[in-house]
């Protein structure tokens, strides 16, 4: 639980520190290109996406700084809000607060906080990679039978979330 609280505090501080860079303000001789903006659509496919070992996440931009995300995968699903702290055509740094759902573990729903980044490449900067680090907290003791083995997860245990995916900016 402490790891989740530290993640939330650091993310909120990062949002406040870099908010000036994400506004698309003019700099001498340079205009910042907003990589994430209202109506932006990003699809990520890979490991630890969609609340599962392998899955898909879709994000839709509500504003230049906030997006709503939903995902599904093999063994779970997730939904949440993303707070973008720095974004341009090459990179996108954001902090996510999500609810992760695991139906195999007695319909377990866990709060999760992650720091994520996307790096885009290519001529139009439309394909890239997503990397995320964070944790999810188990709010109640659960167990599941998988392949004749019982897996138990204790209450208040923090589970690491480290994901890697291919990201696509959709038009």
Order of alpha helices (4+ residues) and beta strands (2+ residues): alpha-beta-beta-beta-beta-beta-beta-beta-beta-beta-beta-beta-beta
